[in-house]
Amino acid sequence: EEGTIAAEAVDFFLRMCYGGMYINVALAVFNLMPVPPLDGSHLMAAALPQKAAETYVRLGFAGLLAFVFLLNVPAVSEWFGFLIDFVAAPYNALVSLLLTP
């Protein structure tokens, strides 16, 4: 019976690790979106010409509000979910190998 409890504890621990790592992947993808004040906006501003980058940074707050609104649009939220799943696919494959008896 102890082996069963230990196996369940290990399974629970692995699933918690999986959940935590999946959340980290989702947050990383979200953070790289080119919407101020997220980090992706700094990359976008660096890639733009200086005048366009200044305008882009000034419009940042409105962009954040628009982005939050767009995440509530089903097509955009499905695309975001697809992007997260795509980035997490190698990790999901590894976890399924580890969790499959």
C-alpha positions as CSV (number, residue, x, y, z in Angstrom):
1,E,0.0,0.0,0.0
2,E,2.9,2.4,0.6
3,G,4.1,1.9,-2.9
4,T,0.7,3.0,-4.2
5,I,0.7,6.1,-2.0
6,A,4.2,6.9,-3.1
7,A,3.3,6.4,-6.8
8,E,0.3,8.7,-6.4
9,A,2.5,11.3,-4.7
10,V,5.0,11.2,-7.5
11,D,2.2,11.4,-10.1
12,F,0.7,14.4,-8.3
13,F,4.1,16.1,-8.1
14,L,4.8,15.6,-11.8
15,R,1.3,16.9,-12.7
16,M,1.9,20.0,-10.5
17,C,5.2,20.5,-12.2
18,Y,3.6,20.1,-15.6
19,G,0.9,22.7,-14.7
20,G,3.4,25.2,-13.4
21,M,5.6,24.8,-16.5
22,Y,2.6,25.1,-18.8
23,I,1.6,28.4,-17.1
24,N,5.2,29.6,-17.5
25,V,5.1,28.9,-21.2
26,A,1.8,30.7,-21.6
27,L,3.1,33.7,-19.7
28,A,6.3,33.8,-21.8
29,V,4.3,33.8,-25.0
30,F,2.0,36.4,-23.6
31,N,4.9,38.6,-22.5
32,L,6.5,38.5,-25.9
33,M,3.4,40.0,-27.6
34,P,4.3,43.4,-29.1
35,V,1.9,45.3,-26.9
36,P,3.3,47.9,-24.4
37,P,4.1,47.5,-21.6
38,L,5.0,43.9,-22.3
39,D,8.6,42.9,-23.3
40,G,7.6,42.2,-26.9
41,S,6.9,45.9,-27.3
42,H,10.5,46.7,-26.5
43,L,11.6,44.3,-29.3
44,M,9.1,45.9,-31.7
45,A,10.2,49.4,-30.8
46,A,13.8,48.5,-31.4
47,A,13.0,47.1,-34.8
48,L,11.1,50.3,-35.9
49,P,12.6,53.5,-37.2
50,Q,13.0,56.1,-34.4
51,K,10.0,58.3,-35.3
52,A,7.7,55.3,-35.6
53,A,9.1,53.8,-32.4
54,E,8.3,57.0,-30.5
55,T,4.8,57.0,-31.8
56,Y,4.4,53.3,-31.0
57,V,5.6,53.8,-27.4
58,R,3.2,56.8,-26.9
59,L,0.2,54.8,-28.1
60,G,1.2,52.0,-25.8
61,F,-1.5,52.2,-23.2
62,A,-4.3,52.3,-25.8
63,G,-2.7,49.3,-27.4
64,L,-2.8,47.4,-24.1
65,L,-6.5,48.1,-23.7
66,A,-7.1,47.1,-27.3
67,F,-5.1,43.9,-26.7
68,V,-7.1,43.0,-23.6
69,F,-10.3,43.6,-25.6
70,L,-9.1,41.5,-28.5
71,L,-8.3,38.5,-26.2
72,N,-12.0,38.4,-25.5
73,V,-12.7,38.0,-29.2
74,P,-13.0,34.2,-29.9
75,A,-10.9,34.2,-33.1
76,V,-8.0,36.0,-31.3
77,S,-8.2,34.0,-28.2
78,E,-8.2,30.7,-30.3
79,W,-5.1,32.0,-32.1
80,F,-3.4,32.8,-28.8
81,G,-4.3,29.3,-27.5
82,F,-2.9,27.8,-30.7
83,L,0.3,29.7,-30.3
84,I,0.8,28.6,-26.7
85,D,0.1,25.0,-27.7
86,F,2.6,25.2,-30.6
87,V,5.3,26.6,-28.3
88,A,4.5,24.0,-25.6
89,A,4.3,21.0,-27.9
90,P,7.9,19.7,-27.3
91,Y,7.3,20.1,-23.6
92,N,4.0,18.2,-23.8
93,A,5.6,15.4,-25.7
94,L,8.3,15.0,-23.0
95,V,5.8,15.1,-20.2
96,S,3.6,12.5,-21.8
97,L,6.6,10.2,-22.1
98,L,7.4,10.7,-18.4
99,L,3.9,10.3,-17.2
100,T,3.0,7.3,-19.3
101,P,3.6,4.1,-17.3
